[in-house]
Amino acid sequence: MSEKSESLRVLVVDDDIRVADSMARILAASGHEATPAYSAEAAIKMAARISPHAVISDIVMGPVSGIELANHMREHFPQCRVLLISGHASASDFGQKILSRSSCLQFAAKPVEPNRILEFVASCREARSAMEAAPES
């Protein structure tokens, strides 16, 4: 597999600019095309332009939440995988419920370790490779 096919387009969404930019830099340093967005509304517009393979998004943002963004991605980009993150305790319970409902959604509590971000993107790359290798029905 070539390096270009291993590179994923990742949309990083957090209303804390430093968090979004830091995660995007970590991903870019690992060879991915990482684009930060600072609101779910901006992410929706950016997704239409870049068609991301993966989204890493804070849950608690306003007025559109990361959950609403994840639903939008599932509807408009069904192959895109989403990692929802939150530093709020109540979101942790919600995150566990998400995991049981969809293989395209994952959850992580803030602060998210860089290795967790890279593991998520690696799992997206593996899923993408498996889909590309699967014979057409």
N, C-alpha and C positions, 0 to 999 in steps of 0.2 A: 504494500500500500504506500503510495507516495505521501510526502509530508503535506502537500496541498489537500489531499483527500482526508487527511487526519485532522486538519484544521477545521474548527467549527465556528459558525457565526453565533456569538453569544451576546444576548442583550442583558445588561445588568441594570436593575432598577431599584433605586433607593432615594427617598427624599432627603437623606443626608448625603450631600455631594461628596464628602470625603470618603464615605463608605463605598458609594458607587464607583468613584474613580479608583480607589484602592483595589477593589475586586477586579475592575477592568484591567488595571495594570498587571495584576497577578496572572490573569488569563492571557493577556497579550505577551507577557514574558514567556509563557508556555507555548506560544505559537498560534494562539487562537485570535480570531477577529472579534475583539470585545468592544462593544459599544455601550457607554453609560447613558442612562436616561434618569431624570430626576423626579419623575412622576409617572403614574400609570398612563395618564393621557398622552404624555410625550412618548412613552414606550409603545403604545398602540400605533401612533403615527410612524414611529421608527420601524416597527415590525413590518408595516406595509412596504417599506422601502428595502429592508435588508432580508426579510424572510428568515428569521433566526432558526437555528437548530435547537437552541436551548435558551431559556430565560431564567435568570436568578433574580428574584424580586422580594423586597420587603413586603410584609402583609399589611401592616398598619400605615397607610398613607391616605391622604384625603385630597379631593373628594372621592376618587376612585381607588379602591383597595387593591392589594395584590391578589386577593381572591377573585375579584372581578376581572382583573387582568388575566389570571390563569384561565378563567372561563372563556374569555375572548380568544385566548391563544388556542384553547382546545377546539373552539368552534371554527376559527379561521386558519389555523395552522396545526392540524391534528397530529402531525409527526413531531412537533416541537415538544420537548420535555421541559418541565418547570420545577425549579427548586424554590419553594417559598421559605423565607426566613423571618424571624421575629424575635425581639427581645422582651416581648410581653408574655407574662406567665399564662394568661388565658389563651393565647395563640398556640401554646404548646399542646394543650388538650385538643384544640381544633386540628393541629398538625397530625396528631396520631389518628384522628378520624379520616383525614385526607388519605393517608397512606393505605388504608384498607379499601378505598374506593377506586383508585386509579394508579396504574403503573407508570403513567406519564407525569405524575406529581410526586414530589418528595418534599420533606420538611426538615429544617434545621433551626436550632435555637441560636440567637446571637449571644456572644460574638462567635462568628463562624470562622473556624480555623482554615487557613489557606489550603491545607491538604483536603479538607472536606469539599471545598469548591472544586478542586482539581479532580477528586474522585467522582463527583457528580458529572463533570464534563467528560471524563473518561468513560463513564457508563453510557452517556449519550452517544459518544463516538462508537462504542461497541454496538449499541442498538442500531445506529445508522449503518454500520458496516454489515451487520446481520441482515438488515432489510435490503441493502444493495446486493448482497450475495444470494438472497432468496430467489428462486425461480418464479417467473411470472405465472399467475394462475390462469 
